[in-house]
């Protein structure tokens, strides 16, 4: 039986840590950055952890990505 295909769009947006947590990038980094303070812009550069309820859905789709 063939292996199920990986959703490439989701594999580019999320990454799975060693412990199995799913990380995502912060939204709002593309444009209109002058309205934000420097602290807000710096904090958006970091990866954010996904809530467990949403992580379950993403893990089903990305089960072969690890």
N, C-alpha and C positions, 0 to 999 in steps of 0.2 A: 504494500500500500504506500502511496506517495505521501511525502511529508506535506503538511498544510503550509500554504504560503504565508509569509510574514507581511504584515501591513507596513510597507516602507515609509509611508508618511508619518506613522506613529513612532516608528523606530528612530526617526530623525529628531522628533520632538521630545522624547523622553529617554532617560537612561536609568538603568537598574544598578543599584549599589551592591556591594558584596553581601550585605545583610538582607537584600531583597527589597529595600525601599525603592520607590520610584520617584525620580527627581524630574522637575520641569523648570523651564525658564519663566521668569516673571513677565507679565504682559505690560504693554505700554512703553516699549523701548524704541519704537520705530520713528515716531515724529511727535511734534509738540513738546519737545523736551525742555524748552525755555521756560515753560510755566512751572516746571517741577524744581524743587530745591536740589541742591547738590547731594544732600543726604538721601533723598528719594532716588536719585539717579544711581548713586553708588549701591544702594540696597537692591536695586533691580538687576544688577549685574550678577548677583549670586543665584545659585540654583535653589529652588524651593522644593520641599517635600510635598508629595501629593497626599491628601487625606486617604485613610484606609478604605473608605467606601468607594472612592473613585479608583484607587489603586487595584482593587479586585477586578474591575472591568478591563483595565489596561493590561493587567497580567495575563488575562485570558487570551488577549489578542497577541501579546508579545511573548508567548510561552517558549518560543525557540530562540529568542534573541540573546540569551545568556550564554 
